[in-house]
Amino acid sequence: MQGRLSPWGWAAFVYQDIMDNVTLIDGRSDGAIADWLATTLGKALDEDEGPVTITVPGGSTPFPIMASLLEHDLDWTRLVVWPGDDRVVPEDHAASNTGKLRDLFEPAGAEVVTLSEMEAVPRFTLAWLGMGADGHIASLFPNTDPQVDEPRQVVRQTPDPLPPEAPFDRISLTMPALLASDQLVFVIRGDEKRDVLEQAIAGESDLPVARLLAASRQPVTCFT
């Protein structure tokens, strides 16, 4: 792992001995991460006149960042937002990620897609991911044995064990769908998750996050 300054002037670490496409950035606030996302999306919007398509995570961590992101002056009408995963519940259910995304992004003019096994998944400008302490990404839990050569783009499955706070089946983008992106960004919080992420970056585990990172060729930015 080699230290350097990021283009933002932040202290960053690049895992050049293992994965030269992964940059780890510590201690950024929600607002600072939102600024990074806004700059990234703004560049994509400037480079192409068409829609910009991203996928985003659910859970408690990303929504405050999204709220800060939406304070930026971007052409939100050209943004298409895909949930990376969701609980299999109605969109007006309190556990629905898609419902929360609609409440945030649609008033700004963005389109929010309902994740479906029948939906054709596009290439993403940005795939934003979280990660669980068990190394799961989206709803690709270790018990589901996700593969980078999975032929499907969207899968429905049951986590085992079911998280008690969200005891529902899940629908999720697969690893190939997530890897079909121009860049990946992770936002995780807490020392336990940081340790899991570092082990994955170093190739010291076979958890879902490690499989995804090992197969990634695009830039990967990890905010912790």
N, C-alpha and C positions, 0 to 999 in steps of 0.2 A: 504494500500500500504506500503510495507516494503522495505527499501533501503538495498542494498548489492553491493559488487563488482562482476562484471561479470568475467568469466574466463579470459577475456582479461585485467583485471584491470580497466575497465571502471566503472563509477558510473552507477548503474542500479537499477531499481525498479521492484519488483515482486508484483503483485496484489494477495496476498495470501488470503485476506478476500473474494474475489470474484472469481478469476480465478487463481489457483496456477500454471497454465501452461503458463502464459503470463509474459514476461519480457520487460520492456520499457527502452530504452537506448537513452539518449539525446545527441545532439550536435556532432554527428559523421560526418566527412567529407565523400565525395564520395569515396576517396581513402581508408579510414578506413573501410567503408562498403564493398568495393570490396575485401579488405583483409579478412574480415570475411567470405564472400561468397567463396573466393578461398580456405580457410581452410576447410570450410564445404564440398565443392565439392571434394577437395583433399582427405578428409577422406572417403567419399563415394566411390571414385574411387579406393582407397586402399583396401576397404573392400569387393569389388565385382569385378570380372573380366569382367562382362558384361557392357552394356551401362548404363549410369546414365541419368535419364530423369527428366527435370525440366520444370516448367512453369514460364513465366516472364511477367511483365506488359508492356504496352505501355505508351505513354505520354512523357513529356519533362524530368521528373525527372530521370528515370532509365537508359537512354542511356549513359550518361557520366559515370555512375557507371559500366555499362557493358564494356565500353571501357577500364576502369582501370582494371576490372576483367581479360580481355583478355591479359593483360600484364604479367599475372602470368604464370608460367611454369607448365601447366597441360596437360594431354592427352586429348585435345579437340576433337580428333576423336571419343572418346567414349561418348561424350555429345550429348543428344537429347534435343532440345529446342522447347517447345510448347508455342505459344502465349496464354496468358490467355484470350485474346479477341482481336477483330480487327474490324475495319470499313469494311463494305461490299463494297469494292472498289478493282480494280485490284492491284496486288502486286507491280506494278511499279508506282502506284499513290503516290503522296506525303503524303497522309493521311494513308497509309498502314503501320501498325506496322510490319507485316510479312516481307514486303520488306526491312524495316530498319534492322530487325533482321538478314535477309539473308546477307545483306551488312556487318554486323559486325561479325557474327559467322561463316559463311561458309568459308571465307578465312583461318580461323584457323583450319578448318576440321570438325567442328561440323555439325550435321544435324538439320535443321529447318523444322518443320512440318507446313503444311497449315491446319488451323483449319477448320473443316468441320462437319456438322451435321451427316455425314455418318461415321465418323472416330471413331474407338474404342479407348477410352481414357485409358491410363495406370495409374498405381499408380505412383505418383511423389516422387522422393527423396526430392524435395524442391518445394514448391509453393510460389513464390515471388509475392507480391501484392502491388499495390498502393491503394489510396482511394481518392474519391472526397469529397468536402466540404459538399455534400448532403448525404454522407455515402455510396455511391455506391462503389462496388468492381468489378474488371474486367468490364464488361458492364451489371452488375446486378444493374440497377437503381431502386430507390424506387418505381417508377410507375409500374415496372414489377413484383413486389411482389414475389421476389425469395424465394423459400422454401428449407429447408434442406433435405426434402424427395422427391424432384423433381425426377421423374423417368428418365429423359433424362440427358445425360452427356454434351451435347452441344445444345445451343438454339440460334435462330435468333430472334431478337426483335428490337423494335424502342424505343429509349429513349424519354421521355416526361417530360420536354421540350427537344428538340434537342439542343445540345450545338452549338452555332452559329459558333464556330471555326471548328466544325466537324459535319456538318448536314447530317449524314449518318446512315442507319440502322447498327446494330451491330451483330456480332456473338460472343458468349461467352461460356466459360466453366461455368457449373452450380455449385451450392454450393456442392452437393455430389462429383463432380469431383475434386473440390479444396480441399475438406476435405479428399479425398483419397490421402494423402501425409504424408510423414514421419515428416515433419515440415513445419510451415508457417513462412514467414518473411514479414513484412510490412516496407516500406520506405515512409514516408510522410514528407512534409515540410510545415511550417507555423503554427502560433498559432491557426487559425481557425480550421484547420484540426486536430491539436493536441487536441483541446477541444472536437471535435466530437469523436475522437478515445477514449479519456478517458471516456466519457459518455458511449460509447459502452462497454468498458471493465468493467465498473461498473454496467452494466445491466440497464442503465437509458434511453435506447432508443430501438426502434424496427427497426432501419435502417438495410439495408443489412449487413453492417459490424458487427453490434451487433448480428444479427442472426448467422452469420458465427462463430464469437468468442464464442458465447454461446454453439454451437455444437462442437467446437474443443476439442480434447483430446490430440493432439500432442503438442510438444513445439511450442510456438509462440513468436517470437522476433520482437519487434516493434522499428525501428529506427526513431527518430524524430529530 
